């Protein structure tokens, strides 16, 4: 931790709206904490969701939230929106920005994180500012400015000045949503504010982002995290990270090694983030460094077609016993629909090679509820699991221990800024413009698919099955794709214990219009107040290509100008 005296320093609260275990496993949260704490004029203290009954207290000095004039919130997951409201209310902070300015405790609230620069609108009414993009290019200058103006009474003037001084700063109070037939049809900016807020991002990297603090209480206990880059060039049509982090940036091996070199001598367990996008040469160079440094490797998942001999050697020496690969689509046809670029042979070969390298637990990630998905696709996945099991069982029998397969079945949620933003949640077919389906129909469809897969997998020994709850995915879809009206719903749920379905009904919010309706190329979404540089026409064309199973080549930023992000570069 960074312990500092408060005298002559600006106090900044940094909130992660989940448990300490989850928050300290977030590299983005750790990065912001390090950036703020390295400044001599700031004392930054962390807050996490606490199971206790009392008000939240800072981890460093046990101070209450009301002692901090600046409150920064890092948001990785939409489901944590409820926890933001919970922390503010328990901390004595008025949640709504418009009302907070006239209260005794009126700190400036600033939120950032990947959930925010996908779609900030569900929590926009609570925030003075939202950071749209990555922290490094913006944070220092923005914090210095806020230090100088934290007590200003003219909040509207402060907002206008900030959005004109800083790219990537969104002040929601300057934008008024318009609604028609239950949908957001636009956000009108006040005079002097830009119509849209451009995302900011890191262009070059000398030292790859890495863990700032190590703790055994983190979800990835005592694992030193280092990123290999940001974004992904593959362009999978379901994946927000492949679009909102464009252009994809793979740090060179030297930058990654410099990041790894910042670890303490005793930190020998290393987790590499972004192995799905890393090229073989970079992985081999990093692997060589890790072997020479007697480090063991861990990772979240691997692309099945990116498993090199050097990587397998490192895995074997790391004594890693579990690994994950992500077919994502249940069938080869569906993997063409989502532009995954993996066939059954890739997946079977990856499973065999990982098992030969000593893996005893192999996890497979697959989604249900994808566009065009049928029972035939699900049956093919059952067949894939059976074939994979037979293939790797031969290896296990020879060594005296079988590898177990763990299936993680997840309900697909169409995310902002992806080609599937035009598609309804949970339905395989395209809906006509303004055609809607019911929540009950969507949830029932997903439950039937889960039951079908579970029944098909049941006869296989040493194959474990886990699926998320369709009702939870439905709420996540609403939080992901919702607009500013959801702020009142979040407050109802937290402060009065009202079920979210009752709250949206009371507030006359038609959930079906937000997540279960048809769209076309002209449809407006509340997240369009952000400018990621991606052409809406490009996203629509990619959506259309999905239904013919047409593939799109991976991003090559040296020559490609298809999506619009690199047009000005």
N, C-alpha and C positions, 0 to 999 in steps of 0.2 A: 504494500500500500504506500501511497505518498502522503505522509503525515506532515502537516504544516501548521504554524501558528497563524492566527487570523489577523493579527495587527497589520494595518495598511494593505490589506489584500481584499479583492472582490470575491465574496463567496459565490460559488456556482454549484448547484445541485445537479448531479447526473443520475437520472432515473433509468433503470431497466425494469419494465413493468412485468416482471416475473420473478421467480426465485433466484437466490444467489447462485445456486447450482447451474441454472440455465443461463443467467446473465453473464457469468464469468467464463462461459464457454463460447460466448459471442466475440469473434475477433473484431468486428466493427465497434462494439461497445468498448473493448479494451483499447482500441486505437484512439477513440475520442477521449477516453480517460487519460491516456498518455499525452495526447496533444494539449489538453487543458492543463494537466498537472506539471508539465515541464516549464510553464510560465511562472516567473517569480511574483507576478502581480495578482495571481489567482490562487485561491484555495478551492480545490474541487473535491467534493465528497459524494459518495455513492449512496443511492437508495435502491432497495429491492423490495419486492412483495414479501411481507412478513406474515407469518401465521398468527402473530400476536393480536391482542384485542386493542391495544393502545395505538396512538399515532405513530406513523413511520419515523424512524430516527436514522440519521446518517451513520454509515458503517464506521467512518473514521473517528468522529468525535461525539456521536450520539446526540446531535443537534436536530431540532425539528425542522420540517420543511419551510415553515414560515420565516426562518432566519435567513433564507437565501433569496436575494433579489433577482437572480437569474436561475431558471430551472430548465435544464436540457433533458430531453427524453429520447431514448434510442428505441425504435420500434422495428422489430424484425418480423413479427407475425400479427396478422389481423386479429386473432383471438385474444391478443393482449390488450385490445382497446378497452375492454371492460376493466382491466386492471389499472389502466391509466386513471379512469374515473374514480376507481376505488381508492387509489393512493392519494389523489388530490383531495377527495372528500375527507378521508381519514387524517390527512395532514392539515386540514383547516384552510384549504385553498379553494376559492370559488372556481368551479370547472369552466364556466362560460367566459370567454375573453371579454365580451362586451360588458358583462356585469362585474367582472373582476376589477376593472380599472377604477371603480368607485368604492371598493372595499378597503378595509384597513390593511390587509395583506394582499398586495397587488403586484406580485412578481411578474416578470416577462417569461412566458413559456415558449420554448423553442423545441420542435420535434424534428427528428430525422430518422434515417434508416430505410431499408429497402421497402418496407410496407408503405412508407410515406411517399416515396417517389414513384411507386406504382399508382397509388390513388390516395391523396391526403384527405379527401372530402368527408368521409365518415367522422373524422375527429377534428376537422378544420375549425369548427365553432369553438373549440376549447383552446386553440393555439393563437398566440400572437404572431408567430412565424413558423414556417415549415422550411426545412433545408431540402432542396430538390437536387439530389445527386450525392456526390462523394465529399467527405469532410475536408480532406487535406487542402484543396485549392482555396477554401473559403473561410475556414473556421477562425483562424488567427485574426484576420482583419475584421471579421464580423463581431467577434467577441470584444475586441478593442473598442469598436464603435458603440456597442451596447453598454460597456462600462461607462462611457462618457455620457450616456443618455438614459441610464436606468431609472432615474427619478423624474424624467420628463412627464409633465401632465398631459401634454397634447399627443395622445397615442396615435391619432390619425395622421398627424404630421410626421411622427416617427416612422410609421408604416410606409408612407409614400417616399420618404427620404431613403429608407433602407432598400426598397425594391428597385429604386433607380440607381443606387450606389453599387449594389451587389447582384450579380447574376446568380441564379439558383436560390434566391430568397423569395418565398411566397408569403404574403400577408393576407390571410383569408378575409379579413374585415373589409378589404378594398374590392371584393368581388361579390356580387349579388347573384345568387342562382335564379334561373327562370325555370318554371315548370309548366308542362302542358300534358294533359291526359295521363297524369301520374308519373311522368318522366322528366328528368332534368334535360332541358333543351338548350342550355347555355349558361355562361357566367359573365355578367357585365362588369367590366372594370371601371372604377371611378376615373375621372379625368386625372391624368398624370401618372397612372399606373399602366404597365404593359398589359396587352391583351392576354398574353400567355407567358409562363415562367420557364425559362430555359434551364435545363439540367446542367450542372457542372460536373466535370470528371477529371481524374488524374490523366495526364498525357504521358509522362515518363516516370520511371521509378528507378532510383538508385539502390534502395534497400527495400526489399519486399516486406510488406506488413507482417507483423509477427506478434506473438504473445508478449504483453507487457508485464503481466504478473502470473505467477504459477500458484495453484492452490489445489490441494487434494479434494476439496469440496466441489470442484467444477464437474460438470457432466462428463467431460473428457479428462478424468483425473490425472494430473501431472503430465499432461500431453502438451508439448510445445508446438503451437500452431504457426504455420507459415504459409502464405498464399503464393501460388505459382503465377497468378495473373488475375484478371477480372473479366467477367463475361465468358461467352463461349461462342465459337465460330460456327457451330453445327446448325443452328437455326431450327431446332425442334419446335414445332408449331404450338406446343402446349406450355413452353418454358419461358417464364417472364425474364429470368436472368439472361437468357440468350438474346433479349431485345432491349431491355432497359439499361444494360451495361455496354451497349454498342458505342464505339467499335470494340470488338474483343481485343484485349491486351494481354499478351503472354509476356511476363517479365523474362529477361534473359537470365541464363543460369547464374551469372555472376551476382545479379541482384538478389536472387533467391538464396544463394550461398551466404551473402552478406547478412541477410535476414536471419538465417540459421546460426550464423556466427555470434549473434547477439545473445544467444541463450547462455545460461550459467553452465558451468562444467558438469554439474550433476544432472542436468536435464538431458537425458539420453533418449527419451521417447518423443518422436517427432510425428506430427500430423501435417500432411500436405493437403492444402485446399485447392481444388481446381484441377485434379488429376484427369478429369474427363476431357479437358481441353489441351493439356500439355502434350507437346510433341515428344517423340522418342528420344531425340538428342538431348533435350533439356532434362528429361527424366533420368537418362543414363548419366549425365554429368552430376546431377544432384545426388543420384544414387551412389556414385563413386565417392562423393564427399561424405555422405552418411556412413558408408562402409568404413572409410578411413577414420572417421570420428567415433566409431563404435556406437552408432546410433541405431535404434530400432524404429521402423517405419509403421505408421498407421494411416488410415485414410477412410473417407466416408463411403465412396464407391468408385469403381473403375469402369471405363468404357471397355466393353468386351473385345473391341478390335484394337485396343491400344496396350496389350499386355506383351511386353518385350522380354527377351531372355534376361537382360540386366535387371529389370524390375522383379522378375520371378526370383532371381538370385537374392536380391535384397529382401524380399518377402520371406524367403526361406531362412536367411540369417537373422531376420528380426523375430523369428519364432512367432509370427502372427498366425493366429488360429482361426480368425474369422475374416470374411471379405464379403463385399456386396457388389452385384452387378444389376443393371436396371434395363430389362427389356422394355418396360413402360407400356408398350402395346401388347395385347394378349396374343396377337397373331402377326405373321409376316405382313399380311395385307394392312393391318392397322398400323404397323410400324412404318409403312410407306405413307399412310394417311398423316401421321404425325411428323414425318420427315426425320425419323430416328436414324435411319441408315444402318441398321443391324439386321442380319438375317439369322436363321436358326443355326446355321453352321458356326457363325461367330460366337453365339451364346454357348453352344455345346463345347466348342474348343476352349473357350474361356473357363468354363466350369472344370473341364479336365485338367487344364494347365494349373489352375489355382489349387485343385485337389492334390495334384502331383507335387506342388510346392509346400504342402503340409497344412492346407486349410481344412479345418474340421467342421466349421459352420459357414455355410454359403447362403447368403440372403439374396432373394430376388424381389425387386420392386416392380409392381405392375399396377396399372390404373384401370378402373372400370368407369363406364359412363362416357367414353370417348365418342366423338362424332362417327356415325355409320356403324358402330359396334353391334354385332349380332351374337346370338348364342353359338354360332359356328366358330366365331373368333375365340370365345371362351373355351370351347371344346378343344381347339387347337392348343391353347395354353396348357390345358390339362395333359394333352399328349406330349408337349414339350417337357413338362416336369417329369413325366414318366420316362421319356427317353433319356433325359439328363441324369435321372437317378440311376438308371441301368448303366449308363456310361461311367459314372463316377464310383458306383458300387464296386466295379471290378478293381479299381485302384485301392479302395478302402479295404477290400478283403485281402489283398496281397500284403498290406501293411499292418493288418490286424485291427483297424478301426475305421468304421464307415464315416463319411462326411454327411452331416445332417443338413437338410435344406429347409430354410425358413422363408415362407412366402409372406410378403407384406402387400396386402391388397388395399389400395387407396382410391377413394372416390374422386374423380377428376373434377376440379373447379376451374372453369374458364377464367383466366387472369387478364387484367388490363394490359394493354400494349403487346398482346400476342395476337396472331391471326384468329385464334379461337375466342377472342373477346366478342365476336359476332354470334357466337353459338350459345344456345340455351344450356343451363346446368342440367346434367343427368340424362338428357335425351339423345338418342342416336340420330334422329332425323332433324332436318332443317325445318324450322318453323317459318311461316310466312310473316311478312312485316306486320307487326302489331298482333299477330296470333300468339296466344299464351297457353301454357299448360299449367296444371295445378301442382302445388307443393306435394300433395298426397301422391299424385301420379309419379313424380320424380323420385320421391323416397321409396315408394313401392318397387319401382324399376330397379333401383340399386340394391335393395334388399334381396330381390329375386336373383340377381346376378351373383351376389355374395353366396347365397344358399346353393346356387348351381355349382360354383367353384368349390365350395367347401365339401359338397357331396362327392364331386369328382375326384378330389384329392384324398378323401378319407381312407381309401384302401391302401394308400402308399405308406409303408413303414418309414419312420425317420424323416417324414415331411411334416412340418409344422405350419399352421395356418393362422394368420392374424389379419383382421380387416378393421378399418375405422368405421365409425357410426354414420350412416347416411344423414341422420338428423343433424349431427354436428357439422358435416360437410355443407348441408343446406345453409346453416347459419354463417359458416365461413364464406360461402358464396355471396351472401348478402353483405357481409362486412367488406369483402373484396371489391364488390361491384356497386356498392351503395353510394348515396349522395349525402349532402349535409343534413338532411332530415333525420339521419340515424343518430345524431348526437343526443336528441331527446330520448330515443329508445335506449341508448346505452345508460343514460342517467336513470331512466325508469327501472331498468334491470338491477342496477347497483344500489340505488338509494331506497327503492320501495319493494324490491324483490318481485317485480312484475315480470312474468314470462315474456320473452321477446315477441312471440306471436300475438299476445294480447296487446302489447304496446303498439306494434305497427298497425293493428286493427283500429285501436283507439285513435291513433294519429292519422288514420286514413292513408297509410302508405301501402300501395299495392306491390307486394313483394314480387308477384308474378311479372309485373312490368319491368322490374329491375334485373331479374335473373332467369326468368322462364318465358321469355318472349323472343320473337323473331326480329332480326335486324337486317339492314342492307348497307350498302357502301356509304350512304348519306347519314346514317344514324349518328347521333351525338351521344357522347358518354361524359360523365362528370369529370373524369380524369383528363379530358382534353384541355383543361386549363394549364396543364404541363406540356412543355415542348421537348420531347426527347429527340427531335430531329428526324423521326421515322415518318415516312410518308404514309398517310392513311390509305392511299391507293395500293401501296405495296402490301400492307397488312391484309387488305381485302383480296388482292390477287392471290396471296398465299392461302387464304381461307378457301378460295375457289379451287385452287390446285389440290387441296387436301381431298376433295371429293372425287377427284380423278386418280388419286394416288400418285400424282406427279412429284418428283423429287426436286429439291432446290439445293444447289451446290453450297458447300460451306463458305463462309465469309473469307474473302481474300482482300484485305484492306488496301493492298498495293494497287489493285486494278478495279475492284468492284465498287459500283456506285448505285446499286439497285435500290437499297432501302431508303436512301436519302441522308443517312447520318454522316457519311464521308464526303458528301457533295461539296461542302465548303472547306474541306481539309486539303 
